[in-house]
Each structure stands twice: as C-alpha cells, then as structure tokens.
Amino acid sequence: MQTPLSEWVRQVQEFRPNIIIGYPSAIKILAELAENGDVALKILRVVSCGEPLGASLRRYLENTFHTQVINFYGASESLALGVEADPTEGVLLFDDMNVIEVENGVMYLTCLYNFSQPLIRYRLADRLTIEAPDEHSRCPFSKAVGLLGRSEDIFWFEDEEGNREFLHPLAIEDFCVEGLLDYQFLQTGNNAFEMRAEISQSALEAMIREKIDRQMDQILKEKGLSYVEFTVHFVEQIFPDPHTGKKRLVLQPYREEARRAG
C-alpha cells in the first residue's frame, strides 16, 4: 500500500496477474487504472476480502474485469467466516468452522478452529441477520442477510497541480516506538493529516515525536507524498468508539465536512 500509483502500473504490467485478491478499495484503484488504459489485464477471477463489498462496486469490478467477483467474508477474529459467489445466493456462512449468533442486532462469534486464542461468544461490530440453510441450496450452510462489515477509510491527498494519490491505513498502522502506547490518525485537510499519540511519559515527547516523524517521512517519501503535511498531537488517552467499543485507527471528519460542503 506504500507503492506509488506509477509503480503499481509498472509492476502490474510486468507481472501480468490473472487472479486478483485484495481489499475492494484497492481493487477499485486497479480497475480504474485498467479502465483508463494505464494497464492491460486479462483477469480470470477477482476475490474481494477484508472490507465490505457494495453492490455497485461489485458490478463495476465485474464489468471492468469481465469476470466473476467472489466476496470473501472474514475478520481478524476468524479469517474464514463465509463467502458469497453469487449475490442472489447471499453470503454462505462457514457453520462448520464457526458458531455465529445474532441477538438484538448484535453479532457474537465462537471460533471452532482457533485453539491458541479461543473466542467464545465474542462480540463483533458487524451487523447482519441469519437465515437457516436452504434445503435446495448446493451448500448446507446458513446465510447472512444484510451484512454490514467494518471498513477502514483510505486517505486521499491532492497536490497543487491536482494530482491525487492515496495512503492506506495498512501502510501506517505498524509504528513501533518505545513509550508510544496507542495512536490514531485524523485527516485534517486536502494534503494534511495528523497522528494523535498516547504515550507513557510526557518527558518522552521530543524523542517519540522525532522517531515518528522519521518513520512517517520515509513512508510518505516512498509513496510520493512528500508534499503532505504530517503532525503529531499528543493526547492523554485514545478513546474507543462509543458505538462499537473498539478504537478506530482512522477518523475522517474532514471528508465528512467536504461532503456536506459539496
């Protein structure tokens, strides 16, 4: 995800893949490159995973790549939750690998194959309803209906000449700095974002800021985003989302304000 778009084009043209597996947000970028004629691809199969796949995006990918899109449903708590090969069939849940329960709109997961870190009725942020297996279905699995999964927002930046480039959260989620307890990213402008950092001791601020700036400068340079302004803002605590109980890596109030203004 740190690779500039120009390098994407070169590597894709050189590798010439016929199967694409990845986040739908990343596959969409590749599809746009193909649609604009920047890359020439002959794709046999597309597998979307890691983020929700909307119906319109699915149709766009199928029309662009001229092939079937498989929607694979998984999470960090269980990488294999279900799969949707046909939108009319819905997401078939892997009942033989997980016990998935829904109560009052809340999803609970019991993973049957993870013995190293057992999860019993673990609450997930996903929202769905479950239908019993269809006796006429080719697979004897339960079906997920109205599945709304979790997704991370991509940062999009634009330089003075109007050139756009993206930065995916996966490229900036692995900061390892002594004294840095937790962090969260916030887009603050068209070419600016900040890290909210929670640290163990305020006396370490200067050292931690220097290390974070050095790591982020390298990430932005590799991505061709040296024009982007990055700042570190120290906070006492990173609070979880009150609706899900989980801490979000990325906040996008700037994007929401831009949508309202538009």
BELJOJO-V708428 format. One record per pair of residues at least 4 apart in sequence whose C-alpha atoms are under 8 Angstrom apart, sorted by the first residue. I is the first residue (numbers start at 1). J is the second residue. D is the distance in Angstrom with one decimal. If there is no record, write none. Layout:
i->[I | I]
j->[J | J]
d->[D | D]
This chain:
i->[1 | 1 | 1 | 1 | 2 | 2 | 2 | 2 | 2 | 2 | 2 | 3 | 3 | 3 | 3 | 4 | 4 | 4 | 4 | 4 | 5 | 5 | 6 | 7 | 8 | 9 | 9 | 9 | 9 | 10 | 11 | 12 | 12 | 12 | 13 | 13 | 16 | 17 | 17 | 17 | 18 | 18 | 18 | 18 | 18 | 19 | 19 | 19 | 19 | 19 | 20 | 20 | 20 | 20 | 20 | 21 | 21 | 21 | 21 | 21 | 22 | 22 | 22 | 22 | 22 | 22 | 23 | 23 | 23 | 23 | 23 | 24 | 24 | 24 | 24 | 24 | 24 | 24 | 25 | 25 | 25 | 26 | 27 | 27 | 27 | 28 | 28 | 28 | 29 | 30 | 31 | 31 | 31 | 31 | 32 | 33 | 33 | 33 | 34 | 34 | 34 | 34 | 34 | 35 | 41 | 42 | 43 | 43 | 43 | 44 | 44 | 45 | 45 | 45 | 45 | 46 | 46 | 46 | 46 | 47 | 47 | 47 | 47 | 48 | 48 | 48 | 48 | 48 | 49 | 49 | 49 | 49 | 50 | 50 | 50 | 50 | 50 | 51 | 51 | 51 | 51 | 52 | 52 | 52 | 52 | 53 | 53 | 53 | 54 | 55 | 56 | 57 | 58 | 58 | 59 | 60 | 61 | 61 | 61 | 62 | 62 | 62 | 62 | 63 | 68 | 69 | 70 | 70 | 70 | 70 | 71 | 71 | 71 | 72 | 72 | 72 | 72 | 73 | 73 | 73 | 73 | 73 | 73 | 73 | 74 | 74 | 74 | 74 | 74 | 75 | 75 | 75 | 77 | 77 | 78 | 80 | 80 | 81 | 81 | 81 | 81 | 82 | 82 | 82 | 82 | 83 | 83 | 83 | 84 | 84 | 84 | 84 | 85 | 85 | 85 | 86 | 87 | 90 | 90 | 90 | 91 | 91 | 91 | 92 | 92 | 92 | 92 | 92 | 93 | 93 | 93 | 93 | 94 | 94 | 94 | 95 | 95 | 95 | 95 | 96 | 97 | 97 | 97 | 98 | 98 | 98 | 98 | 98 | 99 | 99 | 99 | 99 | 100 | 100 | 100 | 100 | 101 | 101 | 101 | 101 | 102 | 102 | 102 | 102 | 102 | 102 | 103 | 103 | 105 | 105 | 105 | 106 | 106 | 106 | 106 | 106 | 106 | 107 | 107 | 107 | 107 | 107 | 107 | 108 | 108 | 108 | 108 | 109 | 109 | 109 | 109 | 109 | 109 | 110 | 110 | 110 | 110 | 110 | 111 | 111 | 111 | 112 | 114 | 114 | 125 | 125 | 125 | 126 | 126 | 126 | 126 | 127 | 127 | 127 | 127 | 128 | 128 | 128 | 128 | 128 | 129 | 129 | 129 | 129 | 130 | 130 | 130 | 130 | 131 | 131 | 131 | 131 | 132 | 132 | 132 | 133 | 133 | 133 | 133 | 133 | 133 | 134 | 134 | 134 | 135 | 152 | 152 | 152 | 153 | 153 | 153 | 153 | 153 | 154 | 154 | 154 | 154 | 155 | 155 | 155 | 155 | 155 | 156 | 156 | 156 | 156 | 156 | 157 | 157 | 157 | 157 | 157 | 157 | 157 | 158 | 158 | 158 | 158 | 158 | 158 | 159 | 159 | 159 | 159 | 165 | 167 | 167 | 168 | 169 | 169 | 169 | 170 | 171 | 172 | 172 | 173 | 175 | 175 | 176 | 177 | 177 | 177 | 178 | 179 | 179 | 179 | 179 | 179 | 180 | 180 | 180 | 180 | 180 | 181 | 181 | 181 | 181 | 182 | 182 | 182 | 182 | 183 | 183 | 183 | 183 | 183 | 183 | 184 | 184 | 184 | 184 | 184 | 184 | 184 | 184 | 185 | 185 | 185 | 185 | 185 | 185 | 185 | 186 | 186 | 186 | 186 | 186 | 186 | 186 | 186 | 187 | 187 | 187 | 187 | 187 | 187 | 187 | 187 | 188 | 188 | 188 | 188 | 188 | 189 | 189 | 191 | 191 | 191 | 192 | 192 | 192 | 193 | 193 | 193 | 193 | 194 | 194 | 194 | 194 | 195 | 195 | 195 | 195 | 196 | 196 | 196 | 196 | 196 | 197 | 197 | 197 | 197 | 197 | 198 | 198 | 198 | 198 | 198 | 199 | 199 | 199 | 199 | 199 | 200 | 201 | 204 | 205 | 205 | 206 | 207 | 208 | 209 | 209 | 210 | 211 | 212 | 213 | 213 | 213 | 213 | 214 | 215 | 216 | 216 | 217 | 217 | 218 | 219 | 220 | 220 | 220 | 220 | 221 | 221 | 238 | 239 | 240 | 240 | 240 | 240 | 240 | 241 | 241 | 241 | 241 | 242 | 252 | 253 | 254 | 255 | 256 | 257 | 258]
j->[167 | 168 | 170 | 171 | 167 | 168 | 171 | 219 | 220 | 222 | 223 | 7 | 8 | 222 | 223 | 8 | 165 | 222 | 223 | 224 | 9 | 165 | 10 | 11 | 12 | 13 | 33 | 38 | 39 | 14 | 15 | 16 | 17 | 39 | 39 | 40 | 41 | 41 | 42 | 43 | 41 | 42 | 43 | 44 | 45 | 43 | 44 | 45 | 46 | 47 | 27 | 43 | 45 | 46 | 47 | 27 | 46 | 47 | 48 | 49 | 26 | 27 | 47 | 48 | 49 | 50 | 27 | 48 | 49 | 50 | 51 | 28 | 48 | 49 | 50 | 51 | 52 | 53 | 29 | 51 | 154 | 30 | 31 | 48 | 61 | 32 | 57 | 61 | 33 | 34 | 35 | 61 | 64 | 65 | 36 | 37 | 38 | 39 | 38 | 39 | 40 | 41 | 64 | 64 | 65 | 65 | 65 | 66 | 67 | 67 | 68 | 67 | 68 | 69 | 70 | 67 | 68 | 69 | 70 | 69 | 70 | 71 | 72 | 53 | 69 | 70 | 71 | 72 | 71 | 72 | 73 | 74 | 72 | 73 | 74 | 75 | 151 | 149 | 150 | 151 | 152 | 148 | 149 | 150 | 151 | 57 | 58 | 71 | 58 | 59 | 60 | 61 | 62 | 69 | 63 | 64 | 65 | 66 | 69 | 66 | 67 | 68 | 69 | 67 | 85 | 85 | 83 | 84 | 85 | 86 | 83 | 84 | 85 | 80 | 82 | 83 | 84 | 79 | 80 | 81 | 82 | 83 | 84 | 91 | 78 | 79 | 80 | 81 | 82 | 79 | 80 | 81 | 111 | 119 | 111 | 94 | 97 | 93 | 94 | 97 | 98 | 91 | 92 | 93 | 94 | 91 | 92 | 93 | 89 | 90 | 91 | 92 | 89 | 90 | 91 | 90 | 91 | 143 | 144 | 145 | 143 | 144 | 145 | 139 | 141 | 142 | 143 | 144 | 141 | 142 | 143 | 144 | 98 | 141 | 142 | 99 | 100 | 141 | 142 | 112 | 111 | 112 | 113 | 109 | 110 | 111 | 112 | 113 | 109 | 110 | 111 | 112 | 107 | 108 | 109 | 110 | 107 | 108 | 109 | 121 | 106 | 107 | 108 | 128 | 129 | 130 | 107 | 108 | 127 | 128 | 129 | 123 | 124 | 125 | 126 | 127 | 128 | 123 | 124 | 125 | 126 | 127 | 128 | 121 | 122 | 123 | 124 | 119 | 120 | 121 | 122 | 123 | 124 | 118 | 119 | 120 | 121 | 122 | 118 | 119 | 120 | 118 | 118 | 119 | 149 | 150 | 244 | 147 | 148 | 149 | 150 | 146 | 147 | 148 | 149 | 144 | 145 | 146 | 147 | 148 | 144 | 145 | 146 | 147 | 142 | 143 | 144 | 145 | 142 | 143 | 144 | 145 | 141 | 142 | 143 | 137 | 139 | 140 | 141 | 142 | 143 | 140 | 141 | 142 | 140 | 169 | 249 | 250 | 168 | 169 | 250 | 251 | 252 | 166 | 167 | 168 | 169 | 166 | 167 | 168 | 169 | 187 | 164 | 165 | 166 | 167 | 190 | 164 | 165 | 166 | 190 | 191 | 192 | 228 | 162 | 163 | 164 | 165 | 190 | 191 | 163 | 164 | 191 | 227 | 225 | 171 | 223 | 172 | 173 | 249 | 250 | 174 | 219 | 216 | 219 | 249 | 212 | 215 | 180 | 208 | 211 | 212 | 208 | 199 | 200 | 201 | 204 | 208 | 197 | 198 | 199 | 200 | 208 | 197 | 198 | 199 | 200 | 197 | 198 | 199 | 238 | 195 | 196 | 197 | 198 | 238 | 249 | 195 | 196 | 197 | 238 | 248 | 249 | 250 | 251 | 193 | 194 | 195 | 196 | 249 | 250 | 251 | 193 | 194 | 195 | 196 | 250 | 251 | 252 | 253 | 192 | 193 | 194 | 251 | 252 | 253 | 254 | 255 | 192 | 193 | 194 | 253 | 254 | 193 | 254 | 227 | 228 | 229 | 228 | 229 | 230 | 228 | 229 | 230 | 231 | 230 | 231 | 232 | 233 | 230 | 231 | 232 | 233 | 232 | 233 | 234 | 235 | 238 | 232 | 233 | 234 | 235 | 238 | 234 | 235 | 236 | 237 | 238 | 204 | 205 | 234 | 235 | 236 | 204 | 205 | 208 | 209 | 234 | 210 | 211 | 212 | 213 | 232 | 214 | 215 | 216 | 217 | 230 | 231 | 232 | 218 | 219 | 220 | 230 | 221 | 226 | 222 | 223 | 224 | 225 | 226 | 228 | 225 | 226 | 247 | 247 | 244 | 245 | 246 | 247 | 248 | 245 | 246 | 247 | 248 | 246 | 256 | 257 | 258 | 259 | 260 | 261 | 262]
d->[6.9 | 5.9 | 6.8 | 5.6 | 6.9 | 7.6 | 5.7 | 6.7 | 7.9 | 6.5 | 5.1 | 6.2 | 6.6 | 6.7 | 5.3 | 6.4 | 7.5 | 7.3 | 4.7 | 6.0 | 6.4 | 7.3 | 6.5 | 6.1 | 5.9 | 6.1 | 7.8 | 6.8 | 6.2 | 6.2 | 6.0 | 5.6 | 7.0 | 7.3 | 6.3 | 7.1 | 6.7 | 7.3 | 7.7 | 7.1 | 7.3 | 5.8 | 4.3 | 5.5 | 7.0 | 5.7 | 5.8 | 5.0 | 5.9 | 7.9 | 7.7 | 7.4 | 6.5 | 4.8 | 6.1 | 7.9 | 6.0 | 4.6 | 6.0 | 7.4 | 6.7 | 6.4 | 6.6 | 5.5 | 5.8 | 7.4 | 6.2 | 5.7 | 5.3 | 5.5 | 6.0 | 5.9 | 5.5 | 6.8 | 7.8 | 6.5 | 7.6 | 6.4 | 6.7 | 7.8 | 8.0 | 6.6 | 6.1 | 7.8 | 8.0 | 6.2 | 7.7 | 6.9 | 6.4 | 6.3 | 6.0 | 6.6 | 6.4 | 7.2 | 6.1 | 6.3 | 5.1 | 6.0 | 5.7 | 4.9 | 6.1 | 7.0 | 7.6 | 6.6 | 7.7 | 7.3 | 6.0 | 7.5 | 6.8 | 6.0 | 7.8 | 6.0 | 5.9 | 6.5 | 7.7 | 7.2 | 6.5 | 4.8 | 6.1 | 5.8 | 4.7 | 6.0 | 6.7 | 7.2 | 7.0 | 6.1 | 4.9 | 5.9 | 6.2 | 5.0 | 6.2 | 7.1 | 7.8 | 7.2 | 6.5 | 7.0 | 7.6 | 6.7 | 6.2 | 5.0 | 7.6 | 6.7 | 5.3 | 6.6 | 6.5 | 6.7 | 6.5 | 7.0 | 6.1 | 6.3 | 6.2 | 6.2 | 6.2 | 6.9 | 6.0 | 6.0 | 5.9 | 7.8 | 7.3 | 5.2 | 5.3 | 5.9 | 6.3 | 7.5 | 7.9 | 7.0 | 7.2 | 6.0 | 4.8 | 7.7 | 5.8 | 4.9 | 6.3 | 8.0 | 6.3 | 4.5 | 6.3 | 7.8 | 6.7 | 5.5 | 4.9 | 5.5 | 7.7 | 7.8 | 6.1 | 4.5 | 5.0 | 4.9 | 6.7 | 5.1 | 7.4 | 7.4 | 7.7 | 7.8 | 6.5 | 7.2 | 7.7 | 5.8 | 5.5 | 7.7 | 7.0 | 6.2 | 5.3 | 4.1 | 5.1 | 5.3 | 5.5 | 6.7 | 7.2 | 5.7 | 4.3 | 6.2 | 7.6 | 7.9 | 7.8 | 6.5 | 7.7 | 6.3 | 6.6 | 6.7 | 5.6 | 5.2 | 7.2 | 8.0 | 5.9 | 5.9 | 4.7 | 6.4 | 5.9 | 5.5 | 5.8 | 6.7 | 6.3 | 6.5 | 7.7 | 6.1 | 7.5 | 6.0 | 6.8 | 8.0 | 6.6 | 5.3 | 6.3 | 7.0 | 5.7 | 4.6 | 5.3 | 7.7 | 5.9 | 5.0 | 6.5 | 7.3 | 7.0 | 5.9 | 4.9 | 6.5 | 5.8 | 5.1 | 6.5 | 7.9 | 5.3 | 4.5 | 6.2 | 7.5 | 6.7 | 7.4 | 6.7 | 8.0 | 6.3 | 6.9 | 7.3 | 7.3 | 7.5 | 7.6 | 7.6 | 6.4 | 7.9 | 5.9 | 5.6 | 7.1 | 6.4 | 6.4 | 7.2 | 4.9 | 5.1 | 4.5 | 6.0 | 7.2 | 6.6 | 4.8 | 4.9 | 6.4 | 7.1 | 8.0 | 5.4 | 4.5 | 4.9 | 6.4 | 6.9 | 5.7 | 6.9 | 7.9 | 5.6 | 7.7 | 7.5 | 7.1 | 5.7 | 7.3 | 5.7 | 4.8 | 6.4 | 7.5 | 5.8 | 5.2 | 6.7 | 6.3 | 5.8 | 5.3 | 4.5 | 6.4 | 5.8 | 5.2 | 6.4 | 7.3 | 6.7 | 5.6 | 4.8 | 6.0 | 5.8 | 5.1 | 6.4 | 7.1 | 7.6 | 4.9 | 6.5 | 7.5 | 8.0 | 5.6 | 5.1 | 4.4 | 6.5 | 7.0 | 7.8 | 7.7 | 7.2 | 7.0 | 7.8 | 6.8 | 7.6 | 7.4 | 6.7 | 7.9 | 7.4 | 6.7 | 6.1 | 5.0 | 6.5 | 5.5 | 5.0 | 6.3 | 7.7 | 7.2 | 6.8 | 5.8 | 4.4 | 6.4 | 7.6 | 5.6 | 5.5 | 6.2 | 5.5 | 5.0 | 7.7 | 7.5 | 5.6 | 5.4 | 4.4 | 6.5 | 6.2 | 5.9 | 5.5 | 6.8 | 6.9 | 7.0 | 7.5 | 7.0 | 7.8 | 7.3 | 6.0 | 7.5 | 7.2 | 7.8 | 7.7 | 7.8 | 7.8 | 7.7 | 7.5 | 7.9 | 7.5 | 6.8 | 7.0 | 7.4 | 7.5 | 5.5 | 5.3 | 7.1 | 7.1 | 7.2 | 7.0 | 6.2 | 4.6 | 6.6 | 7.1 | 7.7 | 5.5 | 5.1 | 6.4 | 6.0 | 5.1 | 7.0 | 6.8 | 6.5 | 5.4 | 4.4 | 6.0 | 6.8 | 7.4 | 5.6 | 5.1 | 6.7 | 7.3 | 7.0 | 4.9 | 6.0 | 7.7 | 7.1 | 5.8 | 4.6 | 6.1 | 6.1 | 4.9 | 6.2 | 5.6 | 5.3 | 6.4 | 7.5 | 6.0 | 4.9 | 6.2 | 7.7 | 6.3 | 4.1 | 6.4 | 6.8 | 5.8 | 7.2 | 6.0 | 7.8 | 5.5 | 4.9 | 7.0 | 7.8 | 5.7 | 6.6 | 6.3 | 7.4 | 4.9 | 6.3 | 5.4 | 4.6 | 5.9 | 7.8 | 6.5 | 5.3 | 6.8 | 5.4 | 4.7 | 5.6 | 6.9 | 7.8 | 6.4 | 4.9 | 6.0 | 6.2 | 4.9 | 5.7 | 6.3 | 7.7 | 6.9 | 6.1 | 4.8 | 5.9 | 7.7 | 6.0 | 5.4 | 5.9 | 5.6 | 6.5 | 7.8 | 7.8 | 7.5 | 8.0 | 7.7 | 7.9 | 7.5 | 6.0 | 5.9 | 7.9 | 6.2 | 6.4 | 6.1 | 6.0 | 6.7 | 6.1 | 6.3 | 6.0 | 5.9 | 8.0 | 7.9 | 7.9 | 6.4 | 6.4 | 6.1 | 8.0 | 6.0 | 7.3 | 6.2 | 6.3 | 6.1 | 4.7 | 5.4 | 7.7 | 5.8 | 5.2 | 7.5 | 6.5 | 7.7 | 5.4 | 4.9 | 4.0 | 6.9 | 5.3 | 5.5 | 5.7 | 6.7 | 7.9 | 6.6 | 6.1 | 6.2 | 6.2 | 6.4 | 6.1 | 6.1]
